Amino acid sequence: MKACVLYSGGKDSSLMGIILSRLGFDVELVTANFGVYDSFIPASKSAKSINLKHKVLDLDISILDKAVTMIMEDGFPNEGIKYLHNEVIEAVAEEYDLVADGTRRDDKTPKLNRNQIQSLEARKNVQYVNLDSFGHKTVKYLMNELFELKHEKSNKDTSSDYEVEIRLLIDKKGGNSSEIFPEHYQTNVIGLK
């Protein structure tokens, strides 16, 4: 069965990829890109380091533009990121039997709720899975058992999540992404143990 894991190169989406591949799914790690910046490069390196296939999903910049407009109007990223995530999931659901992401119990955004999951599965005839029963402590334990990790300041050259292209487009439109997104650190997977 062909499975897609929405992939940032981080620990959660890497864990989902490894779980599904070890269960026998034909896994492709998929990173969305909207043409503003080649933000998929760090994810591609992480995918290679764990021996899983990686694919870049090229999507229309109008999707990103709508998300950025929402974020700039709100002054807060959550609704725009939710919108973007839903659009990406809708796109991959056209091509795969199973759609997965690395969202877990403690995550707030982006995350599908139960009604959205049931609707997606019924409309697109796909299966959807995430790490919803996994909490922070469990994920941290599993990561330390499975992966070589690199913890670093998040920026456009170290991250492949939606935030990279969102930030760049906000700044290009005359906004200040630093006012919306605080400085933070992330963990990238750099290999298997």
C-alpha positions as CSV (number, residue, x, y, z in Angstrom):
1,M,0.0,0.0,0.0
2,K,1.3,3.4,-1.0
3,A,1.7,5.8,2.0
4,C,2.6,9.4,2.2
5,V,4.0,11.0,5.3
6,L,4.0,14.8,5.2
7,Y,7.6,15.5,6.0
8,S,9.6,18.3,7.5
9,G,12.7,16.4,8.4
10,G,11.9,16.6,12.0
11,K,11.6,13.9,14.6
12,D,7.8,13.4,14.6
13,S,7.4,13.0,10.8
14,S,10.5,10.8,10.7
15,L,9.0,8.6,13.4
16,M,5.8,8.2,11.5
17,G,7.8,7.3,8.3
18,I,9.8,4.6,10.1
19,I,6.7,3.1,11.8
20,L,4.9,2.8,8.5
21,S,7.9,1.5,6.6
22,R,8.6,-1.2,9.2
23,L,4.9,-2.2,9.0
24,G,5.4,-2.9,5.2
25,F,3.9,0.3,3.7
26,D,5.5,1.7,0.5
27,V,6.4,5.0,2.2
28,E,7.2,8.3,0.5
29,L,8.2,11.3,2.6
30,V,6.6,14.3,1.0
31,T,7.5,17.9,1.6
32,A,5.3,20.6,0.2
33,N,6.9,23.5,-1.6
34,F,5.2,26.6,-3.1
35,G,8.1,28.0,-5.2
36,V,9.2,30.9,-2.9
37,Y,12.3,29.1,-1.6
38,D,13.8,25.6,-1.9
39,S,12.8,24.8,1.7
40,F,12.6,21.1,1.0
41,I,16.4,20.6,1.0
42,P,16.9,19.9,4.8
43,A,14.0,17.4,4.6
44,S,15.5,15.7,1.7
45,K,18.8,15.3,3.6
46,S,16.9,13.9,6.6
47,A,15.0,11.4,4.5
48,K,18.2,10.2,2.9
49,S,19.7,9.8,6.3
50,I,17.0,7.3,7.4
51,N,16.9,5.5,4.0
52,L,13.4,6.5,3.0
53,K,12.2,8.0,-0.4
54,H,11.6,11.7,-0.5
55,K,9.4,13.7,-2.9
56,V,8.8,17.4,-3.2
57,L,5.1,18.3,-3.8
58,D,5.0,21.4,-5.9
59,L,1.9,23.4,-5.1
60,D,0.5,26.6,-6.4
61,I,1.8,29.8,-4.7
62,S,-1.8,31.0,-4.4
63,I,-2.4,28.5,-1.6
64,L,0.6,29.9,0.3
65,D,-0.5,33.5,-0.5
66,K,-3.9,32.9,1.0
67,A,-2.4,31.4,4.2
68,V,0.0,34.4,4.5
69,T,-2.9,36.9,4.0
70,M,-4.7,35.1,6.8
71,I,-1.7,35.2,9.1
72,M,-1.0,38.9,8.4
73,E,-4.6,39.8,9.0
74,D,-4.7,37.8,12.3
75,G,-1.2,38.8,13.4
76,F,-1.0,35.1,14.5
77,P,0.0,32.0,12.5
78,N,-2.4,29.3,13.6
79,E,-5.4,29.7,11.3
80,G,-3.2,30.3,8.2
81,I,-1.0,27.2,9.0
82,K,-4.2,25.1,9.6
83,Y,-5.5,26.2,6.2
84,L,-2.2,25.4,4.5
85,H,-1.9,22.0,6.1
86,N,-5.4,21.1,5.1
87,E,-4.7,22.1,1.5
88,V,-1.6,20.0,1.4
89,I,-3.4,17.0,2.9
90,E,-6.2,17.3,0.3
91,A,-3.5,17.4,-2.5
92,V,-1.7,14.2,-1.3
93,A,-4.9,12.4,-0.7
94,E,-5.5,12.3,-4.5
95,E,-2.3,10.2,-5.0
96,Y,-1.9,7.9,-1.9
97,D,-3.8,5.1,-0.2
98,L,-2.7,6.3,3.2
99,V,-1.9,9.8,4.3
100,A,0.0,10.5,7.5
101,D,1.7,13.3,9.4
102,G,3.7,13.6,12.5
103,T,1.2,15.5,14.6
104,R,0.9,14.2,18.1
105,R,-1.3,14.6,21.2
106,D,0.3,17.7,22.5
107,D,0.3,19.6,19.1
108,K,-2.3,22.3,18.5
109,T,-1.4,23.5,15.0
110,P,-1.5,22.1,12.4
111,K,-3.7,19.3,13.3
112,L,-6.8,17.7,11.9
113,N,-9.7,17.1,14.3
114,R,-11.8,13.9,14.3
115,N,-14.5,15.3,12.0
116,Q,-11.9,16.5,9.4
117,I,-10.2,13.1,9.5
118,Q,-13.5,11.2,9.0
119,S,-14.5,13.6,6.2
120,L,-11.1,13.2,4.4
121,E,-11.2,9.4,4.6
122,A,-14.8,9.3,3.3
123,R,-14.4,11.9,0.5
124,K,-11.0,10.7,-0.7
125,N,-11.2,7.0,0.1
126,V,-7.9,7.1,2.0
127,Q,-6.7,6.2,5.4
128,Y,-5.2,8.9,7.6
129,V,-3.0,8.4,10.6
130,N,-1.0,10.6,12.9
131,L,0.8,10.2,16.3
132,D,-2.2,11.4,18.3
133,S,-1.8,8.9,21.1
134,F,1.9,9.8,21.5
135,G,2.8,12.5,24.0
136,H,6.0,14.5,24.3
137,K,7.7,12.1,26.7
138,T,7.0,9.1,24.6
139,V,8.2,10.8,21.4
140,K,11.4,12.0,23.1
141,Y,12.1,8.5,24.3
142,L,11.5,6.9,20.9
143,M,13.6,9.6,19.1
144,N,16.5,9.0,21.4
145,E,16.3,5.2,20.7
146,L,15.9,5.5,17.0
147,F,17.6,8.5,15.6
148,E,20.7,10.6,15.5
149,L,19.5,14.1,16.1
150,K,20.7,17.7,15.6
151,H,19.2,20.5,17.6
152,E,19.6,23.9,16.1
153,K,18.1,27.4,15.7
154,S,15.3,27.3,13.1
155,N,16.0,29.2,9.9
156,K,15.4,28.9,6.2
157,D,18.4,26.7,5.7
158,T,17.8,24.3,8.5
159,S,14.0,23.8,8.4
160,S,11.6,22.4,5.9
161,D,8.3,23.1,7.6
162,Y,5.6,25.5,6.3
163,E,7.0,28.4,8.3
164,V,10.0,28.9,6.0
165,E,8.1,29.9,2.9
166,I,5.4,31.6,5.0
167,R,8.1,33.9,6.7
168,L,9.7,34.7,3.4
169,L,6.4,35.6,1.7
170,I,5.3,37.7,4.7
171,D,8.6,39.7,4.5
172,K,8.3,40.0,0.7
173,K,4.8,41.5,1.1
174,G,6.2,44.1,3.5
175,G,5.3,42.4,6.7
176,N,7.7,41.5,9.5
177,S,7.7,37.7,10.1
178,S,9.8,38.1,13.2
179,E,6.8,39.8,14.9
180,I,4.6,36.8,14.2
181,F,7.0,33.9,14.6
182,P,9.3,33.9,17.7
183,E,12.9,32.7,17.5
184,H,12.9,29.0,18.2
185,Y,14.9,25.8,17.9
186,Q,14.1,22.6,16.2
187,T,15.4,19.0,16.1
188,N,16.3,17.5,12.7
189,V,17.0,13.8,12.1
190,I,20.4,13.2,10.7
191,G,20.5,9.4,10.8
192,L,19.4,6.1,12.3
193,K,21.0,4.6,15.4
